[in-house]
């Protein structure tokens, strides 16, 4: 699989940062802050925790910069650190028995029609509740694939899995999601992509 221009640029920016150019890291953080937040939010299901996860992930990236392999994609490395940090956050929260998983915030309605906005919010709430019932490792794989759009190869790298294990985990996560969705809603989820 070839590298995209953005991946090469990301790698170059990170290498410049390692050489002392702090502005390069600010540029990378700007590129990945929002994407990282949404991935973290879909894993930990709490806005404050998601923001903390992203912050912690950036700190880990800075501290472990010397372990970055320029032959790999910065994007994949970032999502590996981010998703592992999110899973660690869930484990700590479980040990402390913190508040229950929050629901997704508002979804912006593209139609602008109040009825459609209500339907969008209702669907988002159902999706969030269903995702919350998935075990973290399956939720993590599904978020990286279906929300962030990483390929199975990138997910395998990010989660330190074999390609076949990543494909199986995504497949199994989708089956689990569908089973939970059907048990809650009585019908199949309207759009569940196939691998």
C-alpha atoms as one frame of an Amber mdcrd trajectory, in Angstrom:
protein
   0.000   0.000   0.000   1.499   3.331  -1.068   1.667   6.397   1.113  -0.539
   9.352   0.405   0.830  12.873   0.069  -0.760  13.796   3.407   0.881  10.821
   5.153   4.274  11.835   3.745   3.682  15.431   4.816   2.638  14.274   8.301
   5.773  12.157   8.609   7.946  15.052   7.432   6.279  17.427   9.897   6.882
  15.020  12.767  10.511  14.490  11.796  10.962  18.276  11.677   9.447  18.485
  15.145  11.906  15.863  16.389  14.678  18.030  14.941  13.466  20.971  17.052
  10.797  22.693  14.921   7.906  23.160  17.374   5.691  24.825  14.744   5.648
  21.513  12.839   4.067  19.779  15.818   1.488  22.565  16.172   0.536  21.962
  12.542   0.203  18.216  13.139  -1.834  18.788  16.291  -4.108  21.091  14.328
  -4.678  18.375  11.736  -5.399  15.648  14.260  -7.046  17.427  17.220 -10.668
  17.238  16.005 -10.373  13.831  14.349  -8.733  12.469  17.470 -11.440  13.953
  19.655 -14.240  12.292  17.669 -12.496   8.922  17.685 -11.863   9.209  21.435
 -15.457  10.332  22.068 -16.792   7.329  20.201 -14.656   5.047  22.353 -14.962
   6.607  25.823 -18.436   8.201  25.366 -17.704  11.198  27.572 -16.754  14.629
  26.154 -14.419  15.578  29.007 -12.728  12.187  28.999 -12.366  12.348  25.201
 -10.615  15.717  25.440  -8.320  14.297  28.135  -7.563  11.253  25.993  -6.512
  13.430  23.056  -4.333  15.582  25.315  -2.739  12.485  26.866  -2.165  10.971
  23.416  -0.326  14.086  22.242   1.821  14.054  25.383   2.668  10.378  24.771
   3.546  11.158  21.155   5.905  13.913  22.248   7.524  11.732  24.911   7.912
   8.687  22.673   8.898  10.569  19.536  12.215   8.778  19.281  10.353   5.481
  18.821   8.554   6.769  15.709   9.456   4.769  12.620   9.460   7.100   9.584
   8.722   4.087   7.371   5.307   3.910   9.053   2.480   6.379   8.717   2.255
   9.066  11.396  -1.541   8.805  11.047  -1.522   5.115  11.938   0.905   5.692
  14.803  -1.262   8.542  16.115  -4.440   6.449  16.071  -2.648   3.520  17.753
  -1.541   5.734  20.622  -4.919   7.495  20.764  -7.005   4.321  20.792  -4.779
   2.644  23.380  -5.019   5.766  25.536  -8.816   5.700  25.182  -8.977   2.031
  26.201  -6.740   2.780  29.203  -9.094   5.613  30.137 -12.064   3.225  30.016
 -10.241   0.754  32.247  -9.421   3.447  34.798 -13.011   4.698  34.716 -14.324
   1.188  35.253 -12.070   0.753  38.281 -13.323   4.033  39.753 -16.947   3.218
  38.837 -17.481   6.649  37.341 -20.757   7.919  35.942 -22.518   5.926  33.220
 -21.649   6.393  29.571 -22.925   9.698  28.203 -25.008   9.991  25.100 -23.824
  11.570  21.878 -24.260  15.331  21.636 -26.407  16.974  19.010 -25.985  16.067
  15.388 -26.102  18.906  12.929 -29.035  18.480  10.622 -28.191  19.075   6.999
 -31.807  19.599   6.033 -32.533  22.343   8.539 -36.016  20.843   8.939 -37.002
  20.499  12.639 -38.588  17.087  12.101 -35.484  15.814  10.324 -33.242  17.211
  13.068 -35.277  15.324  15.684 -34.997  12.120  13.630 -31.224  12.652  13.275
 -30.838  13.146  17.032 -32.938  10.077  17.752 -30.841   7.981  15.367 -27.585
   9.345  16.845 -28.796   8.490  20.339 -29.671   4.939  19.299 -26.308   4.490
  17.596 -24.443   5.807  20.660 -26.381   3.493  22.982 -25.698   0.510  20.739
 -21.994   1.374  20.418 -21.770   1.754  24.203 -22.861  -1.857  24.610 -19.990
  -3.184  22.501 -16.899  -4.373  24.366 -14.173  -1.692  24.077 -11.883  -3.597
  21.699 -14.756  -4.079  19.237 -15.987  -0.504  19.644 -12.435   0.681  19.032
 -12.128  -1.277  15.767 -15.554  -0.172  14.543 -14.865   3.490  15.294 -11.520
   3.402  13.484 -13.046   1.688  10.427 -16.530   3.130  10.047 -16.129   6.565
  11.598 -12.488   7.449  10.961 -12.250   5.443   7.725  -8.964   3.664   8.376
  -8.274   0.632   6.205  -8.004  -2.826   7.753  -4.249  -2.690   7.235  -4.041
   0.640   9.078  -6.249  -0.688  11.881  -4.066  -3.790  12.180  -1.019  -1.531
  12.556  -2.768   0.857  14.937  -4.034  -1.903  17.206  -0.984  -4.147  16.833
  -2.992  -6.962  15.251  -2.545  -9.145  12.213  -4.493  -8.051   9.141  -6.801
 -11.062   9.399  -7.433 -10.421  13.109  -8.306  -6.791  12.370 -10.729  -7.865
   9.606 -12.282 -10.463  11.924 -12.620  -7.944  14.765 -14.367  -5.430  12.489
 -16.637  -8.134  11.089 -17.464  -9.415  14.564 -18.028  -5.868  15.872 -20.501
  -5.202  13.057 -22.332  -8.460  13.795 -22.476  -7.604  17.497 -23.666  -4.065
  16.688 -26.405  -5.449  14.421 -27.518  -8.002  17.027 -27.748  -5.326  19.742
 -29.488  -2.946  17.320 -32.107  -5.563  16.394 -32.743  -6.475  20.036 -33.323
  -2.802  20.889 -35.105  -1.587  17.772 -36.733  -4.653  16.250 -35.194  -4.150
  12.803 -31.778  -4.169  11.154 -29.550  -1.108  11.201 -30.258   0.799   7.993
 -26.680   1.332   6.739 -23.985  -1.034   7.955 -21.131  -1.230   5.427 -19.644
  -4.544   4.430 -15.906  -5.112   4.473
